[in-house]
């Protein structure tokens, strides 16, 4: 059974204070690892897809990296508008892509001015 | 490019009733997946539709059912509502099941 564990559950940072969010996963075969941002009461917003170990992707102040067992979302010099819940999800090859994404519980990030 | 839309935004139902939620997929996408998200949890996969057929299902009972139409829009139907069905219901569309883009969700409250 696929498992995704995110840590920490919550993180409070000062504006400009860089940090990293962790996503550990267990899958039969990784088809893709996804990062989403979710604001309260809204649907998840797509950020990144990573497909293989060693891959990295960047968008503004965010950078996602992938190893065979975990992924990190690095946030550089965050701003208050980066406050949100960040969700990690995996897509398993074994279901042929028809078994949906398995999500972690998310990291609730608060950036204080 | 039109994103994923869902209706209604909010819904209040009584235990035992039936509900239908609707989703319009993003332009160019042919696959729709539905998820249930309880408060403080990550979304949980309900099922996926591809070319108007159910293409995969998570650990949800048969009273959760769906449809996909020729224009790739979709419906989620839930029969015999229970209090635990109260959640945010999310629809996501994709091309052939790859990168999934989510709609804003429907907040369902069962009393």
Interface residues (C-beta under 8 A of the other chain):
Chain A: X4 X32 X34 X36 X41 X42 X43 X44 X45 X46 X49 X87 X89 X95 X96 X97 X98 X99 X100 X101 X102 X103 X104 X105 X106
Chain B: X4 X6 X33 X35 X40 X41 X42 X43 X44 X45 X46 X47 X48 X50 X55 X56 X58 X88 X90 X96 X97 X98 X99 X100 X101 X102 X103 X104 X105 X107
